[in-house]
Amino acid sequence: MGEYTILSKIKSPEDLKQIPENKLPQLCTEIREKLVETVSVNGGHLSPNLGVVELTVALHRCFDFSKDSIVWDVGHQSYTHKLLTGRFDNFDTLRQKDGISGFPKQKESIYDAFDTGHSSTSISAAFGIANAKQLSSDQSYTVAVIGDGSFTGGLAFEGMNNAGRYNKNFIVVLNDNKMSISKNVGAIPRYLTTVRIQPWYIRAKKFTEKAVSHIPLIGNPIKSFLRRGKSRIKNIIYKNTLFDCFGFTYLGPIDGHNIEELENAIKAAKKINGPVIIHAVTKKGKGYQPAEDNPGGFHGIGKFDIDSGEPISSHKGFSSVFGKELCELAENDVKICAITAAMSSGTGLSDFAKKYRDRFFDVGIAEEHAVTFGCGLASKGMRPVFAVYSTFLQRAYDQLIHDSALCGVHLVLAIDRAGIVGNDGETHQGVFDVSMLNTIPQSTVFSPSYSEGIKKSLFSAIYSCENLAAVRYPRGGELYKPDDYLSESINFDVYGNQNCENLIITYGRLFSYSCKAREFLRQQGTDVCILKLCRIKPIDKEAVITASKFKNVWFFEEGIKNGGIARTFCDLLQLTDFSGNFYIKAIDDRFVKQMSVSQALAMLGLDSDGIAKQIERDLRKH
């Protein structure tokens, strides 16, 4: 454990402001040591946080965020912010059950102005906060901190377009580290590598306007004339930046690891009467060599060895299975294309990107665009597969309906991190995609339990489906599989004694937990059969007929109950001669907080113990 002689004494940002400038480098070193130490044990987002240490220190020295407001885009880079706002003593609970969140939470601290977790939202949210302040005559500042990766999302530009008309006290800090999760792509990152503004221009402009305005009688007319000619003059001196076109005054680029330079830029921004953008250039992973060498790998990481930087567990899981299988299919089919929204490594597409460069498309953090772009590919006979985390697919609901399903376009979704994901908490749990897709007409959804099922489902989604099709799978890899369960079918399987009275229906990884529960119940004298769905939409009619023959039926679902497959199955079952009891155990009308996957499933009653106990309780009622 490090000796945090300075950091441990900071109980609030006011303490930070009392630290001598010559001690700030040591403070930044201690912060980085604490980040590495904590994330190595708890997992989390390391390289984004290592890159914003000086920037965060400078912001807290120049603002009072108990009154001013700061909105962190995504929020995965807010660890230093938490350390400087009274959470050092509890920082070891980061991302743990009942501990500090890995993202900003208003309930956690007065210094967290807005709850974030997804990309590109900060400018819109901060601009809303700024307008609310203006309506209540609050003159405090509002700051949005957004990465260059998040700037590839369209919502960021919608916010910029709206905020460019604002008067004052609104500042956007662009944290430019040339990366999102994977390496940035597209026009915006290329633009940011070339944009430059002469810092003296802002100073000269302010001085000239102030001096001219004091000239009797003719001062204001001259000032107005100069303003009208500003664009022409600026174009002579240098090219307008994109941000100027949006109505923002641009300051930068600034060395994002030079606190003095950052503070000077922030102080200058506070004096400008209008919206300002500060362009700070940082290095993702700075201060920890393994993260500097592999910033993408340390973007979000589990437990790792500090000395070597090697992960404690190197298990690739279902993402790797999907990526390898797609590569094999693409080898024999030149129409197969892969799409990612800045998540090539996270979704298992790194090898595909290398082998089939012309058919790999990283569109940036733009899920809506990814879906519609894929539909355009499909409309001309290509076979696009969009690999995306469940939680991020939520952003493209309209495009799935309007551009794929409604048009009858064959787009394939590979939905990673489906179900509970664990310590990232509410914003990242993949528990809504099933209910979302279940509402879309003529779509097909597969949710296999094992690697074999993923391969079969992917093949079927690409070659047997005509419209929108999805294959969803959880974080991690294969769980328990009974020795006498031989092969995973494409539609559904029945495992166990079909002549008993009790039936469990489930899909995905809950099949493994159901098998464990079945073994426990049999030891207690209760026989249970399991109907495992693989294709969960549309539900096979034969599966419904099979279920109708049982006296007691339980449906266990790792997803939101409202609109889920259990409710659909129940409706179909009522159309048969079923006269037994039907029970649903799913996630009620709630969000699932941060905790490990096993803790969450236990809390929800969806692990093997919870499944067995639920069945025992219900049977005692009859």
GIVEN-V651459 format. One record per helix or strand of 3 or more residues. SS is the DSSP state (2 for helix, 1 for strand). FROM is the first residue (numbers start at 1). LEN is the number of residues. Records with the same first field share a line. If there is no record, write none. Layout:
# GIVEN-V651459
SS->FROM-LEN, FROM-LEN
This chain:
# GIVEN-V651459
2->7-3, 13-5, 21-22, 47-4, 53-10, 79-5, 91-3, 122-14, 150-3, 154-10, 187-8, 199-15, 219-10, 230-8, 242-4, 259-13, 289-5, 318-14, 350-6, 357-3, 367-13, 390-16, 433-6, 451-13, 510-14, 541-7, 565-10, 597-8, 608-13
1->69-4, 142-6, 170-7, 249-7, 276-6, 336-5, 360-3, 383-7, 412-5, 444-3, 469-4, 492-4, 502-6, 528-6, 535-3, 552-9, 581-7
